[in-house]
Amino acid sequence: MKKSTKDAIVIGFALFAMFFGAGNLIFPAFLGKTLGAEFFIGIIGFVITGVGLPLLAILACSKGDGTFETLAGKINTKFAIICTAALFIAIGPMLGIPRTAATTFELTIHPFFPSISPFVAMAIYFAINMFFVLGSDSIIDVIGKYLTPALLIILSVIIFKGFFFPIGEIVTTNSSSVLSKSLLEGYQTMDALAALLFAGIVTTSLKTKGYKTKEMSSMILKSSSVAVLGLAFVYGGLMYIGAQTVTLAPADISKTGLLLLISKSILGSLGPVVIGIAMGLACLTTSIGLLTAGATFFEKISKGKLSYNFNAIFLALISLGIALLGVDKIIVLSVPILNVLYPVSITLIATTLLSKYLKNIKAVRLGVYTSLIFGILLAIPGLNLTLIPLANIGFGWVIPTVIAIIIGYIIPNHIK
């Protein structure tokens, strides 16, 4: 096997594993249960935001030096630092990392050791994280060569068995706004935002392996393709199996409870053990990636005053405190935050990929600021903005942002 192909597979596997955390297991299956017979449309919507956007995010970052900070830098330097820091804080210690710990406890530890306290279990979880984050110089290789294959094998067994031996009948649930609901649910994986952070890790890994600037784009595309194909396979499979549980699971079942039911229905008494191991691996690889990216970023912007090791430990401690809230409360907390971050991030990604045609920087800046303003407005509880097109399905920021980009595009360059 050629070195470049091998490296693309290893890095692609690592990307898949870093993306594939708590939400990637619990959201597709639960969405499948919600949609029932409409699950195929759900797969399309979920894959667009849960797979397509992360790929575009990495490709957008690859147009610069591979970091989101550079991507946002075209707006201005202060915006880039503030936006990147907000992204790292939200995706890291506020939402993403705590959710991995809480989900690991609820699915991997508590079912088998009900007497252990959440604090002790999560403290051990973060200690394992620190072993990899502080002790390994080749995190990408460790994840890509060892942890991801184990995760994929476990998930493939569940998906293929659920496909060939259905656990229940797929029925209609009369769910409305299926596509928009699925698009928004794909937000919850946080993969598109995580991709903006992980792109820098991939770029660094490729440089370490000796790849030059001209080879970067090709290698990033190859490795990203490996990751997104894996994600699409798992999402589609879990959603299909989730659609089989409409008549099996009670209406008020939790997201983690549904996964336990699915695993037990497919693999019998061994199922909860298997899904617990899969969830533990999925969450561990994601939190390792997020802690690594966050620690590196804050070391960089502090110009070394905050060391990598200090940042990693500090982020882990904050994450531990928030993780104690539990999965469902963290998900509720994440919705308004993601609804603000996603419009800005998507606008930056889109305008970067269209930079060949959007040469007027005013168009980019006006579009990004507009997406931020409307993202904040639409996230304010009780504020009725249903007159804005698409607001009723969660995408009220899109039309104003497009209009702002057009206005910025037609403003002559000499006008300040």
RAFENTA-V159802 format. One record per run of one state. SS is the DSSP state (helix for helix, strand for strand, loop for the rest). FROM is the first residue (numbers start at 1). TO is the last residue. Records with the same first field share a line. If there is no record, write none. Layout:
SS=FROM-TO ; FROM-TO
//
This chain:
loop=1-2 ; 20-21 ; 37-38 ; 62-67 ; 74-76 ; 95-95 ; 110-117 ; 136-138 ; 165-171 ; 173-177 ; 188-190 ; 209-212 ; 244-254 ; 302-307 ; 324-326 ; 354-360 ; 380-390 ; 394-396 ; 411-416
helix=3-19 ; 22-35 ; 39-61 ; 68-73 ; 77-94 ; 96-109 ; 118-135 ; 139-164 ; 178-187 ; 191-208 ; 213-243 ; 255-301 ; 308-323 ; 327-353 ; 361-379 ; 391-393 ; 397-410
strand=36-36 ; 172-172
//
